[in-house]
Amino acid sequence: MICAPLLMVGEVACDLLLPYFMSFIVNFGILGMDMNGANASGLLARLIIFAGGAEISRLQLIVMLGLLMLAITLVGGFFGVFCSYVTQKAAQGFGHDLRCAAYEKVMSLSIEQTDAFTTGSLVTRLTNDITVVVDFMQQLLRSFVRPPMFMFGGMVMLFSLHVEFGMIVLTIIPTVALFIYIVLKKALPLFKEAQKRLDTINLIVQENTGGARVIKAYVREDYEYDRFTQADSRYKKVNLDVFNLMARLPPVMQFMMNFGVLLVIFIGCRAIGLGKAMTTGAIMAAVTYTTQAVRSLIMATNLLQSVTRAQVSAARINAVLETQPVVRDPEEKNGKIETNEKSGQTASPLSPEAGDYALSFDHVSFAYPQATGKLVLKDITFRVRRGETFAIIGSTGAGKSSLVSLIPRFYDASEGNVYVDGKNVRDYRQKDLRSKLGFVMQKSELFSASIKENIVFSKEDASDEEIVQAAKAAQADEFISAKEDGYNTFIAERGNSLSGGQKQRLSIARALVRRPEILILDDATSALDLATEEKFHAALKKDYGGTTVIMVAQRIASVKSADRIAVIENDGTCSFCAPHDELLRISETYREIYDSQIKTGALIEQPQTGGV
């Protein structure tokens, strides 16, 4: 970034010298004026006489200055090419660093913050916005020096040729600059609006590509096409407004440049007619310098236009880079860990008996940040022993998934505290906390890679034996082995080449391969039949007996064999936590769920053959 402007100084200096030498060729080589006369430049004339002698011919003068101009052009070309190289190297390096920093920041943000930005907006900021800033950086490194040098260097040369030539440019430049300022001031809000509408387009494309099957299933292609075209039309309209506004600049600039050239020619011809010290070569040089000075304004206008767009994009990127994660690791000062929560709430002291449990919820209440304070969970308290299978059940929307999302600190509790192994989750580093957990979510997220790569995603150094053991426990080994490439079978994007049950089983295997202390199954067996699910629980108890299992489910058949079951009421409270048989006796909500599933056939009583 330092080298590029310095090299540009050399290139522009060479360009500024060429018209000056051309004026000498015209005056003394073509027109044959006396080099010792009043119109000659003392320094350059002495250099020419020194190099070619006092009796140098006009042809020799033309050849000498022509070769000198060629040499200056080659030197300027070297500066220009090398400047382009270092400019690209600096701009692309800057872009790489910026993308990596922005991506790292996005990965560190809490879930509520990524939800607030929206996925489409984050994609736009990490791609289009950074590209705009990088393009501006590239243009800046080349144009930061070139327009000012041409402008001020040209004015100096014009004043040296004739004062009135300099006054022409000195009058034109402020007039054009004022017009540029007015246009760009109107363009700034349009650039902001264009980026927002591009966010909307990206969001629609992402939703439609991810939900293509749903769209086709309900024959909504035309509706989604209309939705996209409407968003794109709004984006097109804003861009047209911007370009219509910016299109006013080139003709105005061209007019002012040509007007300046006409004034130079008029003043020069008038001076010659009045017998003043003016030469044809000086007029030609003045025309070139005037053109260079005004064109430098055109280059500056393009730069300012890029500044306007880059200003909008930079603000959007900075909004990501400057965002501090709401869920943060505790700070360590003087050997002591200090909690660092968004609310500033300090962790309450742990009751003595809580250290004997793998998981403890202590009067926990929770509200989503976007929900304007409405509590999803209210005053939840329970303890889970090590190695226990603990189930959570409740009606749809009761807050079961919200409850388990507090364990890995996807969100922080609004009130109360969550403990893992007797330690407040806020006092863990997130990496250390989540290394204790295996989380299988409602929606199975698989990556476009091989089955093996998807399973070892949670533990990169897992051995083949561990992979196979985890797949067998998850009841996935049978369908994996039936594939031609086995564990090396490539999975399509989002696991679209697999069935729902296969995706769930691979997600379970991915969680098991790391042998977590606590395994969280958030409705993770909903796509499995009861027989397969029972085999999974039997394998889980046999091969992973020391693992504490937290299981969220909709079906009572899935949870009835758990050691204890917590019932989440519709108001977000947890009134009962007991084994299946006892809940049938004491919990009306649990009994209603049980009865409804018997009537619909969702609950099938089966003999317990090794289930948990």
C-alpha positions as CSV (number, residue, x, y, z in Angstrom):
1,M,0.0,0.0,0.0
2,I,3.0,2.3,0.5
3,C,4.7,1.3,-2.7
4,A,1.7,1.7,-5.0
5,P,1.3,5.5,-4.5
6,L,5.1,6.0,-4.7
7,L,5.2,4.2,-8.0
8,M,2.2,6.2,-9.3
9,V,4.1,9.4,-8.5
10,G,6.8,8.2,-11.0
11,E,4.2,7.3,-13.6
12,V,2.4,10.6,-13.4
13,A,5.7,12.6,-13.4
14,C,6.6,11.0,-16.6
15,D,3.2,11.7,-18.1
16,L,3.5,15.4,-17.1
17,L,6.9,15.7,-18.8
18,L,5.7,14.5,-22.2
19,P,3.6,17.6,-23.3
20,Y,6.5,19.8,-22.3
21,F,8.9,18.0,-24.5
22,M,6.3,17.9,-27.3
23,S,6.1,21.7,-27.2
24,F,9.9,21.9,-27.8
25,I,9.6,19.6,-30.8
26,V,6.8,21.8,-32.3
27,N,8.5,25.1,-31.5
28,F,12.1,24.4,-32.3
29,G,12.0,21.2,-34.3
30,I,9.1,21.8,-36.6
31,L,8.6,25.6,-36.6
32,G,12.4,26.3,-36.4
33,M,12.3,28.9,-33.6
34,D,15.5,30.2,-32.2
35,M,16.5,28.2,-29.1
36,N,18.3,31.3,-27.7
37,G,15.2,33.4,-28.1
38,A,12.7,34.7,-25.5
39,N,10.4,31.7,-26.0
40,A,13.0,29.1,-25.1
41,S,13.3,27.5,-21.8
42,G,16.7,28.2,-20.4
43,L,17.3,24.9,-18.6
44,L,16.0,22.6,-21.3
45,A,17.6,24.6,-24.1
46,R,21.0,24.5,-22.3
47,L,20.6,20.7,-21.9
48,I,19.8,20.3,-25.6
49,I,22.7,22.5,-26.6
50,F,25.0,20.6,-24.2
51,A,23.9,17.2,-25.6
52,G,23.7,18.1,-29.3
53,G,25.9,21.2,-29.7
54,A,25.1,24.8,-30.5
55,E,24.6,23.9,-34.2
56,I,22.1,21.1,-33.6
57,S,19.8,20.7,-36.6
58,R,16.0,20.6,-36.4
59,L,15.9,17.0,-37.4
60,Q,18.5,16.1,-34.8
61,L,16.5,18.0,-32.2
62,I,13.3,16.1,-33.2
63,V,15.1,12.7,-33.0
64,M,16.8,13.5,-29.7
65,L,13.7,14.7,-28.0
66,G,11.7,11.9,-29.6
67,L,14.0,9.3,-28.2
68,L,14.0,11.0,-24.8
69,M,10.2,11.0,-24.8
70,L,10.3,7.3,-25.7
71,A,12.6,6.6,-22.8
72,I,10.4,8.6,-20.5
73,T,7.4,6.6,-21.7
74,L,9.1,3.3,-21.1
75,V,10.1,4.4,-17.6
76,G,6.5,5.6,-16.9
77,G,5.2,2.3,-18.3
78,F,7.5,0.4,-15.9
79,F,6.2,2.4,-13.0
80,G,2.6,1.9,-14.1
81,V,2.9,-1.9,-14.6
82,F,4.7,-2.4,-11.3
83,C,2.1,-0.1,-9.6
84,S,-0.7,-2.3,-10.9
85,Y,1.0,-5.4,-9.6
86,V,1.5,-4.1,-6.0
87,T,-1.9,-2.6,-6.1
88,Q,-3.5,-5.9,-6.9
89,K,-1.4,-7.7,-4.3
90,A,-2.3,-5.2,-1.6
91,A,-6.0,-5.0,-2.4
92,Q,-6.5,-8.8,-2.7
93,G,-4.5,-9.4,0.5
94,F,-6.7,-6.8,2.2
95,G,-9.8,-8.6,0.9
96,H,-8.5,-11.9,2.1
97,D,-7.8,-10.6,5.6
98,L,-11.2,-8.8,5.7
99,R,-13.1,-11.9,4.6
100,C,-11.4,-14.1,7.2
101,A,-11.9,-11.6,10.0
102,A,-15.6,-11.1,9.1
103,Y,-16.1,-14.9,8.8
104,E,-14.4,-15.5,12.1
105,K,-16.6,-12.9,13.7
106,V,-19.8,-14.4,12.3
107,M,-18.7,-17.8,13.7
108,S,-18.2,-16.2,17.1
109,L,-21.6,-14.5,17.2
110,S,-24.4,-15.8,19.4
111,I,-27.4,-17.4,17.7
112,E,-29.6,-14.5,18.5
113,Q,-27.2,-12.1,16.8
114,T,-27.0,-14.2,13.6
115,D,-30.8,-14.3,13.6
116,A,-30.9,-10.5,14.0
117,F,-28.6,-10.0,11.0
118,T,-30.5,-12.7,9.0
119,T,-28.6,-15.2,6.9
120,G,-29.2,-13.4,3.6
121,S,-27.7,-10.2,4.9
122,L,-24.6,-12.0,6.3
123,V,-24.0,-13.7,3.0
124,T,-24.3,-10.3,1.2
125,R,-21.9,-8.6,3.7
126,L,-19.3,-11.4,3.4
127,T,-19.4,-11.4,-0.4
128,N,-20.8,-8.4,-2.3
129,D,-20.0,-5.8,0.4
130,I,-16.4,-7.0,0.8
131,T,-16.0,-7.1,-3.0
132,V,-17.1,-3.5,-3.2
133,V,-14.6,-2.4,-0.5
134,V,-11.8,-4.4,-2.1
135,D,-12.5,-2.8,-5.5
136,F,-12.5,0.6,-3.9
137,M,-9.1,-0.2,-2.2
138,Q,-7.7,-1.2,-5.6
139,Q,-9.0,1.9,-7.2
140,L,-7.8,4.1,-4.3
141,L,-4.2,2.9,-4.5
142,R,-4.1,3.8,-8.2
143,S,-6.1,7.0,-8.0
144,F,-5.1,8.4,-4.7
145,V,-2.0,10.1,-6.3
146,R,-2.8,10.2,-10.0
147,P,-5.7,12.8,-10.0
148,P,-4.2,15.2,-7.5
149,M,-0.8,15.1,-9.3
150,F,-2.4,15.6,-12.7
151,M,-4.5,18.4,-11.3
152,F,-1.9,20.4,-9.4
153,G,1.0,19.4,-11.7
154,G,-1.0,20.4,-14.7
155,M,-2.0,23.7,-13.1
156,V,1.7,24.5,-12.3
157,M,2.7,23.8,-15.8
158,L,-0.2,25.9,-17.2
159,F,0.8,28.8,-15.0
160,S,4.4,28.4,-16.1
161,L,3.2,28.6,-19.7
162,H,0.7,31.5,-19.2
163,V,-1.1,32.9,-16.2
164,E,-4.5,32.9,-18.1
165,F,-4.1,29.2,-18.9
166,G,-3.8,28.5,-15.2
167,M,-6.8,30.7,-14.3
168,I,-9.0,28.8,-16.8
169,V,-8.5,25.5,-14.9
170,L,-8.6,27.2,-11.6
171,T,-12.1,28.4,-12.4
172,I,-13.4,25.1,-14.0
173,I,-12.3,22.7,-11.2
174,P,-14.3,24.3,-8.3
175,T,-17.4,24.5,-10.5
176,V,-17.2,20.8,-11.5
177,A,-16.3,19.8,-7.9
178,L,-19.5,21.5,-6.6
179,F,-21.6,19.6,-9.1
180,I,-20.0,16.3,-8.2
181,Y,-20.6,16.9,-4.5
182,I,-24.4,17.5,-5.1
183,V,-24.7,14.4,-7.2
184,L,-22.9,12.1,-4.8
185,K,-24.8,13.5,-1.8
186,K,-28.0,12.3,-3.5
187,A,-26.5,9.0,-4.5
188,L,-25.5,7.9,-1.0
189,P,-28.9,6.9,0.3
190,L,-29.7,5.1,-2.9
191,F,-26.5,3.0,-2.5
192,K,-27.7,2.1,1.0
193,E,-31.1,1.1,-0.3
194,A,-29.6,-1.0,-3.1
195,Q,-27.6,-3.1,-0.6
196,K,-30.7,-3.7,1.6
197,R,-32.7,-4.8,-1.4
198,L,-29.8,-7.1,-2.4
199,D,-30.0,-8.7,1.1
200,T,-33.7,-9.5,0.3
201,I,-32.8,-11.1,-3.0
202,N,-30.2,-13.3,-1.3
203,L,-32.6,-14.3,1.4
204,I,-35.2,-15.3,-1.1
205,V,-32.7,-17.3,-3.1
206,Q,-31.4,-19.1,0.0
207,E,-35.0,-19.9,1.2
208,N,-36.1,-21.2,-2.2
209,T,-33.0,-23.3,-2.9
210,G,-33.2,-24.8,0.7
211,G,-36.9,-25.3,0.5
212,A,-37.2,-26.5,-3.1
213,R,-39.0,-29.7,-2.2
214,V,-41.7,-27.9,-0.2
215,I,-42.2,-25.4,-3.1
216,K,-42.5,-28.2,-5.6
217,A,-44.7,-30.3,-3.4
218,Y,-47.3,-27.4,-3.0
219,V,-46.8,-26.3,-6.6
220,R,-45.7,-22.8,-5.6
221,E,-43.1,-22.2,-8.2
222,D,-45.0,-19.4,-9.9
223,Y,-45.6,-17.7,-6.5
224,E,-42.0,-17.8,-5.6
225,Y,-41.0,-16.7,-9.1
226,D,-43.2,-13.7,-8.7
227,R,-41.8,-13.0,-5.2
228,F,-38.3,-13.1,-6.6
229,T,-39.0,-11.0,-9.6
230,Q,-40.7,-8.3,-7.4
231,A,-37.7,-8.2,-5.1
232,D,-35.4,-8.1,-8.1
233,S,-37.5,-5.4,-9.8
234,R,-37.2,-3.2,-6.7
235,Y,-33.4,-3.8,-6.7
236,K,-33.3,-2.9,-10.4
237,K,-35.2,0.3,-9.9
238,V,-32.9,1.5,-7.2
239,N,-29.9,0.7,-9.4
240,L,-31.4,2.5,-12.3
241,D,-32.1,5.5,-10.1
242,V,-28.4,5.5,-9.0
243,F,-27.1,5.1,-12.6
244,N,-29.4,7.7,-14.0
245,L,-28.1,10.1,-11.3
246,M,-24.5,9.2,-12.0
247,A,-25.0,9.4,-15.8
248,R,-25.3,13.2,-15.5
249,L,-21.6,13.5,-14.5
250,P,-19.8,12.4,-17.7
251,P,-21.5,14.8,-20.2
252,V,-21.0,17.7,-17.7
253,M,-17.3,16.8,-17.3
254,Q,-16.8,16.4,-21.0
255,F,-18.4,19.7,-21.7
256,M,-16.3,21.5,-19.1
257,M,-13.1,19.9,-20.5
258,N,-13.9,20.9,-24.1
259,F,-14.9,24.3,-22.9
260,G,-11.6,24.7,-21.1
261,V,-9.7,23.5,-24.3
262,L,-11.6,26.1,-26.4
263,L,-10.7,28.9,-23.9
264,V,-7.0,27.8,-24.0
265,I,-7.0,27.9,-27.8
266,F,-8.8,31.3,-27.9
267,I,-6.5,32.9,-25.4
268,G,-3.4,31.5,-27.0
269,C,-4.4,32.6,-30.5
270,R,-5.4,36.0,-29.2
271,A,-2.0,36.4,-27.6
272,I,-0.2,35.4,-30.8
273,G,-2.4,37.9,-32.7
274,L,-1.5,40.6,-30.3
275,G,2.2,39.8,-30.6
276,K,2.6,38.6,-27.1
277,A,5.2,35.9,-26.0
278,M,3.1,32.9,-27.0
279,T,4.0,29.9,-29.2
280,T,2.1,27.2,-31.0
281,G,3.9,24.5,-28.9
282,A,2.9,26.3,-25.7
283,I,-0.8,26.3,-26.9
284,M,-0.5,22.6,-27.7
285,A,1.0,21.8,-24.3
286,A,-1.6,23.9,-22.6
287,V,-4.4,22.0,-24.3
288,T,-2.9,18.7,-23.2
289,Y,-2.4,19.9,-19.6
290,T,-6.0,21.3,-19.5
291,T,-7.3,18.0,-20.7
292,Q,-5.2,16.1,-18.1
293,A,-6.3,18.4,-15.3
294,V,-10.0,18.0,-16.1
295,R,-9.7,14.3,-16.8
296,S,-8.1,14.0,-13.4
297,L,-11.4,15.3,-12.0
298,I,-13.2,12.5,-14.0
299,M,-10.9,10.0,-12.4
300,A,-11.6,11.6,-9.0
301,T,-15.3,11.4,-9.7
302,N,-15.1,7.7,-10.3
303,L,-13.1,7.4,-7.1
304,L,-15.7,9.4,-5.2
305,Q,-18.4,7.3,-6.6
306,S,-16.6,4.2,-5.4
307,V,-16.1,6.0,-2.0
308,T,-19.8,6.4,-1.8
309,R,-20.6,2.8,-2.4
310,A,-17.7,1.6,-0.3
311,Q,-18.8,3.8,2.6
312,V,-22.1,2.0,2.6
313,S,-20.5,-1.4,2.3
314,A,-17.8,-0.6,4.9
315,A,-20.5,0.4,7.4
316,R,-22.3,-2.9,6.9
317,I,-19.1,-4.9,7.3
318,N,-18.1,-2.9,10.4
319,A,-21.5,-3.6,11.9
320,V,-20.5,-7.3,11.9
321,L,-16.9,-6.8,12.9
322,E,-17.8,-4.5,15.8
323,T,-20.5,-6.7,17.2
324,Q,-19.5,-8.3,20.4
325,P,-20.9,-11.8,21.0
326,V,-23.7,-11.7,23.6
327,V,-22.7,-15.1,24.9
328,R,-19.0,-14.7,25.8
329,D,-16.3,-16.7,27.6
330,P,-15.5,-15.7,31.1
331,E,-12.6,-13.4,31.6
332,E,-9.7,-14.6,33.8
333,K,-8.1,-12.0,36.0
334,N,-5.4,-12.6,38.7
335,G,-6.1,-16.3,38.3
336,K,-9.8,-15.9,39.0
337,I,-12.6,-16.4,36.5
338,E,-15.1,-13.6,36.3
339,T,-18.4,-14.2,34.5
340,N,-19.1,-12.0,31.5
341,E,-22.8,-12.2,30.7
342,K,-24.9,-9.8,28.7
343,S,-27.0,-8.9,31.7
344,G,-24.1,-8.5,34.1
345,Q,-25.7,-11.0,36.4
346,T,-23.2,-12.9,38.5
347,A,-23.6,-16.6,39.0
348,S,-25.3,-17.6,42.2
349,P,-23.4,-19.9,44.5
350,L,-24.0,-23.5,43.9
351,S,-25.8,-25.5,46.5
352,P,-23.6,-28.2,48.0
353,E,-25.6,-31.1,46.6
354,A,-25.6,-29.8,43.0
355,G,-22.0,-30.9,42.5
356,D,-23.2,-34.5,42.6
357,Y,-25.3,-34.0,39.4
358,A,-24.3,-34.0,35.8
359,L,-26.8,-31.2,35.0
360,S,-28.8,-28.8,37.2
361,F,-31.4,-26.1,36.4
362,D,-31.8,-23.7,39.3
363,H,-34.9,-21.5,39.0
364,V,-34.3,-20.9,35.3
365,S,-36.5,-18.5,33.3
366,F,-35.9,-17.6,29.7
367,A,-37.2,-15.2,27.1
368,Y,-36.0,-14.9,23.5
369,P,-34.3,-11.5,22.9
370,Q,-36.7,-10.7,20.1
371,A,-39.8,-11.7,22.0
372,T,-40.1,-8.3,23.9
373,G,-39.6,-9.9,27.3
374,K,-42.3,-12.7,27.0
375,L,-41.0,-15.7,29.0
376,V,-40.8,-19.0,27.2
377,L,-39.7,-20.9,30.3
378,K,-40.6,-19.9,33.9
379,D,-38.8,-21.0,37.1
380,I,-37.5,-24.4,35.9
381,T,-35.7,-26.4,38.6
382,F,-34.5,-30.0,38.3
383,R,-31.3,-32.1,38.7
384,V,-30.0,-34.9,36.5
385,R,-27.7,-37.6,37.9
386,R,-24.7,-38.8,36.1
387,G,-25.6,-41.7,33.8
388,E,-29.3,-41.0,34.1
389,T,-31.7,-40.9,31.1
390,F,-33.8,-37.8,31.6
391,A,-36.6,-37.1,29.2
392,I,-38.5,-33.9,28.5
393,I,-42.0,-33.9,27.1
394,G,-44.7,-31.4,26.5
395,S,-47.1,-30.0,23.9
396,T,-45.8,-28.3,20.7
397,G,-44.4,-24.9,21.5
398,A,-44.1,-25.5,25.2
399,G,-40.4,-24.6,25.2
400,K,-38.7,-28.0,25.2
401,S,-36.0,-27.1,22.6
402,S,-35.5,-23.7,24.2
403,L,-34.8,-25.5,27.5
404,V,-32.0,-27.8,26.1
405,S,-30.5,-24.9,24.1
406,L,-29.5,-23.3,27.4
407,I,-27.2,-26.2,28.2
408,P,-24.5,-25.5,25.5
409,R,-25.2,-21.8,25.9
410,F,-26.7,-21.2,22.5
411,Y,-28.6,-18.7,24.7
412,D,-28.1,-17.6,28.3
413,A,-30.9,-17.9,30.8
414,S,-32.8,-14.7,31.5
415,E,-33.0,-15.6,35.2
416,G,-31.5,-18.4,37.3
417,N,-28.5,-20.6,36.5
418,V,-27.6,-23.8,34.6
419,Y,-24.9,-26.1,36.0
420,V,-22.9,-28.8,34.3
421,D,-20.9,-31.0,36.6
422,G,-21.6,-28.6,39.4
423,K,-20.1,-25.6,37.6
424,N,-22.2,-22.7,36.2
425,V,-22.2,-22.9,32.4
426,R,-21.3,-19.2,32.4
427,D,-18.0,-20.0,34.1
428,Y,-17.0,-22.4,31.3
429,R,-15.2,-21.4,28.2
430,Q,-17.6,-22.3,25.4
431,K,-15.2,-24.7,23.8
432,D,-14.7,-26.6,27.1
433,L,-18.4,-26.7,27.9
434,R,-19.4,-27.9,24.4
435,S,-16.6,-30.5,24.4
436,K,-18.6,-32.3,27.2
437,L,-21.8,-32.4,25.1
438,G,-23.1,-34.3,22.2
439,F,-26.1,-32.4,20.6
440,V,-28.5,-34.0,18.1
441,M,-30.9,-31.3,16.9
442,Q,-34.4,-31.5,15.5
443,K,-33.2,-30.7,12.0
444,S,-30.4,-33.0,10.9
445,E,-27.7,-30.8,9.4
446,L,-25.3,-32.8,7.2
447,F,-22.5,-31.5,5.0
448,S,-21.7,-32.2,1.4
449,A,-18.9,-34.7,2.2
450,S,-18.6,-38.4,2.7
451,I,-20.5,-40.3,5.4
452,K,-17.2,-40.8,7.3
453,E,-16.4,-37.1,7.2
454,N,-19.8,-36.2,8.5
455,I,-19.5,-38.6,11.4
456,V,-16.0,-37.5,12.4
457,F,-17.0,-33.8,12.3
458,S,-17.3,-33.9,16.1
459,K,-14.0,-35.7,16.6
460,E,-11.4,-35.4,13.8
461,D,-9.1,-38.0,15.3
462,A,-11.7,-40.7,15.7
463,S,-10.5,-44.2,14.7
464,D,-12.3,-46.4,12.3
465,E,-13.4,-48.7,15.2
466,E,-14.9,-45.7,17.0
467,I,-16.8,-44.6,13.8
468,V,-18.2,-48.0,13.2
469,Q,-19.2,-48.5,16.9
470,A,-21.0,-45.1,16.9
471,A,-22.8,-46.0,13.6
472,K,-23.9,-49.4,14.9
473,A,-25.2,-47.8,18.1
474,A,-27.1,-45.3,16.1
475,Q,-28.5,-48.1,13.9
476,A,-26.8,-46.6,10.9
477,D,-24.2,-49.2,10.1
478,E,-26.6,-51.4,8.2
479,F,-27.7,-48.9,5.6
480,I,-24.1,-47.5,5.3
481,S,-22.6,-50.9,4.6
482,A,-25.2,-51.6,2.0
483,K,-24.0,-48.6,-0.1
484,E,-21.4,-49.3,-2.8
485,D,-18.7,-47.1,-1.2
486,G,-19.7,-47.7,2.4
487,Y,-18.5,-45.0,4.8
488,N,-16.8,-43.2,1.8
489,T,-20.2,-42.6,0.1
490,F,-20.6,-39.0,-0.7
491,I,-23.6,-37.2,0.7
492,A,-25.4,-34.5,-1.3
493,E,-25.8,-31.0,0.0
494,R,-27.9,-30.9,3.2
495,G,-28.0,-34.7,3.1
496,N,-30.7,-34.6,0.3
497,S,-29.5,-38.0,-1.0
498,L,-30.6,-39.6,2.3
499,S,-34.0,-40.3,3.9
500,G,-35.1,-38.4,7.1
501,G,-34.4,-41.4,9.2
502,Q,-31.0,-42.0,7.7
503,K,-30.1,-38.4,8.3
504,Q,-31.2,-38.6,11.9
505,R,-29.1,-41.7,12.5
506,L,-26.0,-40.2,11.0
507,S,-26.5,-37.1,13.2
508,I,-26.8,-39.4,16.3
509,A,-23.6,-41.3,15.2
510,R,-21.8,-37.9,14.9
511,A,-22.7,-37.1,18.5
512,L,-21.8,-40.5,19.9
513,V,-18.4,-40.8,18.2
514,R,-17.0,-38.2,20.6
515,R,-18.3,-40.1,23.7
516,P,-19.9,-37.1,25.3
517,E,-20.5,-36.8,29.0
518,I,-24.0,-35.5,28.3
519,L,-25.9,-36.5,25.1
520,I,-28.8,-34.2,24.2
521,L,-31.4,-35.6,21.8
522,D,-33.7,-32.9,20.7
523,D,-36.5,-34.9,19.1
524,A,-33.7,-36.7,17.4
525,T,-35.6,-40.0,16.8
526,S,-38.8,-38.6,15.4
527,A,-38.2,-40.1,12.0
528,L,-37.3,-43.6,13.4
529,D,-39.8,-46.4,13.8
530,L,-40.3,-47.6,17.4
531,A,-38.5,-50.8,16.8
532,T,-35.3,-49.0,15.5
533,E,-35.6,-46.5,18.3
534,E,-35.7,-49.2,20.9
535,K,-32.6,-50.9,19.4
536,F,-30.8,-47.5,19.6
537,H,-31.7,-47.1,23.3
538,A,-30.5,-50.6,24.0
539,A,-27.2,-50.0,22.2
540,L,-26.9,-46.7,24.0
541,K,-27.2,-48.3,27.4
542,K,-24.9,-51.1,26.5
543,D,-22.0,-49.2,24.8
544,Y,-22.4,-45.8,26.3
545,G,-23.7,-46.6,29.8
546,G,-21.9,-43.8,31.5
547,T,-23.4,-41.1,29.3
548,T,-26.0,-38.8,30.8
549,V,-28.9,-38.6,28.2
550,I,-31.2,-35.6,28.0
551,M,-34.0,-36.6,25.6
552,V,-36.7,-34.3,24.1
553,A,-39.5,-36.1,22.4
554,Q,-43.1,-35.8,21.3
555,R,-44.0,-39.5,21.6
556,I,-44.6,-41.0,25.0
557,A,-43.4,-44.3,23.5
558,S,-40.0,-42.7,23.1
559,V,-39.7,-41.5,26.7
560,K,-41.7,-43.9,28.8
561,S,-38.6,-46.0,29.6
562,A,-36.5,-43.0,30.7
563,D,-35.5,-42.9,34.4
564,R,-37.4,-39.7,34.8
565,I,-39.6,-37.5,32.7
566,A,-40.0,-33.7,33.0
567,V,-43.4,-32.4,31.8
568,I,-43.3,-28.8,30.4
569,E,-46.6,-27.1,30.7
570,N,-48.0,-24.8,28.0
571,D,-47.1,-21.8,30.2
572,G,-43.4,-22.8,30.3
573,T,-43.4,-24.2,33.8
574,C,-42.3,-27.6,34.9
575,S,-44.7,-28.9,37.6
576,F,-43.8,-32.6,37.5
577,C,-40.7,-34.6,37.1
578,A,-41.0,-38.4,37.7
579,P,-41.0,-41.8,36.0
580,H,-43.7,-42.8,33.5
581,D,-46.0,-44.7,35.8
582,E,-46.0,-42.0,38.5
583,L,-46.6,-39.3,35.9
584,L,-49.7,-41.1,34.7
585,R,-51.0,-40.9,38.2
586,I,-50.1,-37.3,39.2
587,S,-49.8,-35.3,35.9
588,E,-52.9,-34.4,34.0
589,T,-50.9,-32.9,31.1
590,Y,-48.9,-36.1,30.7
591,R,-52.1,-38.2,31.0
592,E,-53.7,-36.2,28.3
593,I,-50.8,-36.7,25.9
594,Y,-50.8,-40.4,26.7
595,D,-54.5,-40.8,26.1
596,S,-54.3,-38.8,22.8
597,Q,-51.5,-40.9,21.5
598,I,-53.4,-44.1,22.4
599,K,-56.4,-42.9,20.5
600,T,-54.4,-41.9,17.4
601,G,-52.3,-45.1,17.5
602,A,-49.1,-43.1,18.0
603,L,-48.4,-45.0,21.2
604,I,-47.8,-48.7,20.8
605,E,-47.2,-50.7,23.9
606,Q,-44.3,-53.1,23.3
607,P,-42.5,-55.4,25.7
608,Q,-39.3,-53.9,27.1
609,T,-36.4,-56.0,25.7
610,G,-33.3,-54.2,26.8
611,G,-34.6,-50.6,26.5
612,V,-33.4,-48.0,28.9
